[in-house]
Amino acid sequence: MNTFEMLQELQNKALKDEALRAKILATEKAADPLDEFCVICREMGYEIYPIDVIVAGEESYAAMRRSTNGGGENAPLLDGEDDFYELFLAVLK
């Protein structure tokens, strides 16, 4: 499984398990939210580290940019679209 697939699977579990959902949402208040989130991921059996989440988001964002207006520098700026952690939490909220 790649990082995106692991995050989707974990997200589906969190949507069905209120305790897990609350634990993940609480990471927002941590000193290092992404690191704390990744600790939970690993506790759940998903070998995900902060760099994995960052790279997955950037790869996804780059693919979106390439698919819009020819993908050149004139492609629209998609604020926040590369932050998988924030997008993950948004679905849980």
N, C-alpha and C positions, 0 to 999 in steps of 0.2 A: 504494500500500500504506500502511496506517496503521502506527503504531508497534508495535501488538500483532502484526500480520501479519509485519512485518520481524523482530521478535524471534523469532517462531516459526520463520521460515525460517532465521535464523542458528542457532537452537538445533538444528534438524534437521541443518544442516551440521556443527555442532560434535560432534554425536553420532556422525557418520560419519568425522570427521577428528580423530584423536587429538592431533595437534600444535595444532590450533585449540582443541580442548577444554582442553588443558593451559594454553595461553596465556590463555584466558578465566578459568579457575579461578585462575590466578596473580594476577588483578586483585584478589582478596580481600586480598592482602598489600600492595597499593599504599597510598600515603599518602592518596589519594582514589580508592577502589575504583570508584565509579560513573563518575567522569570517565575513568579508565583503561579501563574497559569500553567506554565510548562512543567512545573513540579507536579501539579495535579494531573496533567496529561500522562506523565511518566508513572505516577501512582496507579493510573487506570490502565497501564500497559501499552501506552503509545509513546514511543521514543521520539519525543518532540522537544526541541531546544529552541530558545529564542531566535537564533539565526535561521532555523528552519521555517518559522512563521514569517519572518521578515522576507526571506528569499521567495517563499511561495506567493506572498502578496505582491512582491515586485514583479515576479514572472507573470502572474495573472494580469496585473496592471499593464505591463508591457504588451501582452497579447491583445488587451482591449485597445490600447493606443494604436497598435498596428492595424487593427480592424476598422478604425474610424478615419475617414477622410484620407485614406491612403497611408495613414500611420506616420506622416511626417511631423515636423515640428509644429505644424498648424493644427494638429489634432487637439480636440478640446481637453482642457484640464479636468480631470475627474477627482476632485478632492476626496481624500480618504479612501478611495477605492483600493489602495494597496495595503491597507491595514487590516489583515485578517483577524487579528485579535479583537479590534473594535467591531468589525462586522460580525464576528462570532457572538460577542456580547449583545449586540443589537438584536439578534434573532432570539436570544434567551429572554430579553426584556419584553 
